[in-house]
Amino acid sequence: MKFAFFPGCVSRGACPELYTSTVKISEILGIELDEKALESASCTGAGVLQEKNQLLGDTLNARNIALAEKQNLPILTICSTCQGVMSQAEYRLEDKKYRAEINETLAEEGLEYTGKTPTRHLLWIIVEEIGEKKFKSLVKRQLEGLRLAPFYGCYLVRPSKALKFYEKPERETCLEDLTEWVGATVVDFPGKTACCGFPIVTINEKASLKMVGNHTSTAKDLGAAAMVTPCPLCHLNLDQYQDRAAWMMEREIDLPIIHVPQLVGLALGLDPEELKINKHVISTKKLLSEISLQP
Amino acid sequence: MPVISDLASDFKPFWDKFNAVDPYMKPEGEVPDGEYLAPNDDMVHLVGVMNCIMCGACVSDCTVLEVKGNFLGPAALAKSYRFIADPRDGSQFERLQDLEKDGGIWDCTRCMQCVEVCPKDVDPMERIMAIRSKSIENKIDKNYGARHAKSFTDLIKSNGILNEVLLILRTKGLFNIIELVKLLPIAIGAQLAGKRPPFLSHSSKNKDEIKKIFKKLEDKE
């Protein structure tokens, strides 16, 4: 399985551990990541650029996808936000008139968007492409007894029309499924599909911190040893701002927030340091000792 | 919204917020002899938002309202857009100024919950984004939300890929010492964990093509 790798801005910025762990697990899962195919790509706009100009945002995403299409490769993302924004662009580009308008701009660079191969998140590829049977055969370390709270990130759950939930209903529960495949126990909680607060952290920090505090404390109180997320932006807010949220709530939370590839890597038998699981603000030491892996 | 009993919730907060955006036409100039006329295309554009049946589903499920009671919420903001985008209304600028304040458009997290639950495809979040866009167009942009959107766009335009450090600095303001000091503990925590984003971020290999697209489309919409 070969993909045009779209690492997103954050995995090359504030979350380098996501990039490293993705590369490590891909080797074992038989996923070939072509990094050159999208060297000329741009940021997806993360929904922020689209606030100002949706046509511009959709054109940039169509260009990114067209660059991969030129190499006959589908795109693999590792960020809920990148994935959601690209899925939304793909959904709007199903309109032939709109697609023609955008392709007119892309033609100036010798590119064309066809939409033949939809962009997919690594989590979806593991669940849909590799599947339970093959994945379980690769698991070397059962994470039995580990209680994990899932946290999807808005862009991987809404709008369900653009994310094609009606065609791929397994996407609604893919994070819980993967958690079970690695032998861990799912700690279900109402905030798992809610907003982490990241988009307003620089605008309205107090409201953002309340979201962080509510989600992490609820999961903690339900017995979660960690939270797992396919979104690096959720990770950043829930990890880096958790202490401040705990201080605001006048309580202790101390809930590690791990990336999906780190969870998969642990199950595949990789060393925690290889997955850079120590590179988090909220310490993962206790979590690793729970699964008998000293940091 | 507060639950009164099974299948009945208290709509008072919904209507209070709805009324707070002056949900009626405020025409200006001389009163015409007949009706106030509007171009057909403008009204077709507003059909979607006028489909709102005020069921309150978006307000009940809004993730911001869970943590911030004074947020006007998706239904009221969508209704406000209905008048902001109506060419017959004469108070667009005043409406935009009101919505810039705390509790207004910049509190939305773009979580799309309102889009998902709306039974009439009103797409409240897109209306909030459209108000943001109009607000920036009208230079009502001396707030963190507008500065964030503008800085984000400028950084993608110049580099293709986001520079997270510059985004924060430009949003908060390079000389906004108090706000920057407040961020210091977060920055130190990230530094200690080895997660501080680089000052010089990666950039796209073909920035010129990205700039060309910006040049062509920046002023469209």
Interface residues (C-beta under 8 A of the other chain):
Chain A: C9 V10 R12 G13 A14 C15 P16 E17 E39 S40 A41 S42 C43 G45 A46 G47 V48 L49 Q50 E51 K52 N53 Q54 L55 L56 T59 L60 R63 T105 E108 E109 C154 Y155 R158 P159 S160 A194 C195 G197 F198 P199 I200 T202 I203 N204 K206 A207 K210 M211 N214 Q240 Y241 D243 R244 K276 K279 H280 V281
Chain B: T63 V64 E66 V67 K68 F71 D102 W106 D107 C108 T109 R110 C111 M112 Q113 V115 E116 M129 R132 S133 I136 N143 Y144 G145 H148 A149 K150 F152 T153 I156 G160 I161 L162 N163 E164 I168 T171 K172 P185 I186 G189 A190 L192 A193 G194 K195 R196 P197 P198 S201 H202 S204 K205 N206 E209 I210 K212 I213 F214 K216 L217 E218 K220 E221
